[in-house]
Amino acid sequence: MAPKVAEVDGESSTAIRNITYIRDMLGQLRQLAEEEQAELLCYLIEMAYVEAGDRHAALLQGASVQGQRH
């Protein structure tokens, strides 16, 4: 499900799109690493995926707070 970016400014919208893209790419990379049975690589990619998810949530929360001010 795509985030609602129409309600946020251009800078926040770009950041949300970028983090969403990074998170999606990490998910695909993890699948490839699993196919190659690269356990350490899977772990590191998963940690980056979690971090991207946390960043995404923080950006959405910030955008939500900013949207409430307007």
C-alpha positions in Angstrom: 0.0 0.0 0.0 1.5 3.3 -1.1 1.7 6.1 1.5 -0.4 9.1 1.1 2.1 11.7 0.0 -0.3 14.3 -1.4 -0.8 15.8 2.0 2.9 16.5 2.7 5.4 19.0 1.2 7.7 18.1 -1.7 10.7 17.4 0.5 8.9 15.0 2.8 7.2 13.4 -0.2 10.5 12.8 -1.9 12.1 11.3 1.3 9.1 9.0 1.7 9.3 7.8 -1.9 13.1 7.3 -1.6 12.9 5.2 1.6 10.0 3.2 0.1 12.1 2.4 -2.9 15.1 1.5 -0.8 13.0 -0.8 1.4 11.5 -2.5 -1.7 14.9 -3.1 -3.2 16.2 -4.5 0.1 13.3 -7.0 0.1 14.3 -8.1 -3.4 18.0 -8.4 -2.5 17.1 -10.5 0.6 15.2 -12.9 -1.6 18.3 -13.3 -3.9 20.6 -13.7 -0.9 18.3 -16.5 0.4 18.4 -18.3 -2.9 22.2 -18.2 -2.6 22.1 -19.4 1.0 24.1 -16.4 2.0 23.1 -16.3 5.7 25.2 -13.4 6.9 24.2 -11.4 3.9 20.5 -12.2 4.5 21.0 -11.0 8.1 22.6 -7.7 7.1 20.1 -7.0 4.5 17.3 -7.8 6.9 18.8 -5.3 9.4 18.9 -2.6 6.7 15.3 -3.5 5.8 14.1 -3.1 9.4 16.0 0.3 9.6 14.4 1.4 6.4 11.0 0.5 7.8 11.7 2.4 11.0 12.8 5.4 8.9 9.7 5.2 6.7 7.4 5.1 9.8 9.2 8.1 11.3 8.8 10.1 8.0 5.2 9.2 7.8 4.6 10.3 11.4 6.5 13.5 10.8 4.4 14.2 7.7 1.2 13.4 9.6 2.2 15.9 12.4 3.1 18.5 9.8 -0.2 17.9 7.9 -2.1 18.5 11.1 -0.5 21.9 11.6 -1.8 23.2 8.2 
